Amino acid sequence: MPRFSHARVCTKDDGSLFSDADLAVQNALPDILSAIFPAPLLGEEMPASAQRQLWEDCQNGETPLWIADLLLTAPLTLLTDSPGSPFLLH
């Protein structure tokens, strides 16, 4: 695991850890997901204030929302106001 031995690890405000690999995946996902359905991504590595704003916009019906959390059963979830939402990618 050569990447593991060189990963830069940081601490989030809540004390949990994340690596540069986590950020790389989160930064790549919006382009990939927009090919499936155009919506902003709420990622677990984002600052809490950005997460809160995206969540509020989604709840107010202003925008659909992709949610990425690799610890969930469905690591990628799309929330929309359309029938069939949420859309889960496993």
N, C-alpha and C positions, 0 to 999 in steps of 0.2 A: 504494500500500500504506500507507494511513494508520495502521493498527494497528501495523505493523512499526516505524514511526518513533517510536512511543510505548511500545513494549513494555519492560517492566522485566525485565532479565536478571540472573540470580543464578548462583552457582557452587556445584555440589554438592561433597561431601567428596572425591570422586575427581577433581575439577578440571574436570569437564564442565559445560557450561552448560545452563540451562533458563530458560524465560520464564514470565511470568504466564499466557500463552496455553496453555502446556503444562499448568500446574496447573489451569486452567479446564476443559480437556478431561478430565484425570484425575479431577477432582471431579464432572464430569457423567456419566462412564461407569458408575458403580455403579447408578444408577437405570435407565439404558438397558439395561444388561446383565441386570439382575435380571428384566426382563420376558421375557428369553429363557431364562435359567436362574439361579436364586438362588444366588449364591456370592460370596465376597469377591473384591476386585480387588487384585492385586499390580501396582502401577504403577511405571514406571521412575523417577518423580520422588519416590517415597516414601523415607523414611530407610532406610538399609540394615538397621537393627535390625527395623523393621516388615516389610520384605521377608523377612528371614530367618525371623521368627516365622510369617508366613503360609505360607512354603515348607515349614517343618518341620511345621506342622499338616496341610498337604496330603499330605506324604510319609508321615505317620503315619496317614493315612486318616481324620483328624478332620473334614475339610471339603474339598469341591471348591474349585477356585481358577480365577478368571479371571486371565490374565496379559496385560498391555498393554505392548507394546514396538513402537513404530512403525518400528524399523529391521529387525525380523524379516520374513521372507517372509510369515508370517501374523501381522499385527499384533495380533490378539486371539485368544487360545487359552484354551480351557476344559479344565482337567485334572480328571477325576473317576475314581472306581474302577469305573465302569460300562463295559459293552461300548461300543465306539465312541469312547472317549476317546483322545486329545484331540479336542476339537471346535474346529475352526478357522474363524474369520470373516475373510474377506479384504476 
